[in-house]
């Protein structure tokens, strides 16, 4: 269980181009927030933004102004200045292409860092980020907040020994031209798939239509997990989890999406104060490789692609 230290951590934020910035700042900086997370305060930030990605650059002015006006967060000129001025870092830059360069800039400071989804858009970048984390002793984790959905955690935390032998995960899966196929929104459903199934996927097959994505993963022990991505119909995240006694249906987030972000921040602060990372980087690397293989398969008529 996370225990707040006497002196709140100074948290830096890098990349002010996602709604997660205001969500995280509200929960950390506002004691009146119903999901307030004590123990850390966002004090400094670097705006960033990608000029060729509309969902990045167009958000920066409004988010930066809100963080300054509402919470008194100081804007600094470089990621390095943020790293030098804080105790831990939320790397919230929405463009996964930028993460390798940003991690290279802040890794020498050795500050604990959470990297918002998607971690990277190719395995080569993910491997270099992990190498930098190890070289500089920089604690780091990454994940989608969807893995913290309270209804999902309730089921997984109470699963008897033996575990799940399969899982079918569905959710929205919009695409963005700069974000490498399924990485943009596929990260959410694939993250949940690995939260249920654990590591060990050996190959992936994927097919794509205008409105749907269908991805199948085959694990080394013979288990099968699937992901259905929707660009039509229900936008909610859902899981059908299989075990010998029968299947369990889970509305992953339910009505509690704020609690998912709250638990993510609790785990971040726990790691920042010396605790273990809540998600192993080896698992996050496997997730990147899964998405990379799925992208290759959907371009090749569903051919099985090894991780």
Secondary structure by P-SEA (a helix, b strand, c coil): cccccccccbbbbcccccaaaaaaaaaccccccccccccccccbbbbcccccccccccaaaaaaaaaaaaccccccccaaaaaacccccccccccccaaaaaaaaccccccbbbbcccccccaaaaaaaaaaaaaacccbbbbbcccccaaaaaaaaacccccccbbbbbcbbbbbcccccccccaaaaaaaaaaacccccccccccccccbbbbbbbcccbbbbbbbbbcccccbbbbbcccccbbbbbccccccaaaaaaaaaaaaaaaaacccccccaaaaaaaaaaaaaaaaaaacccccccc
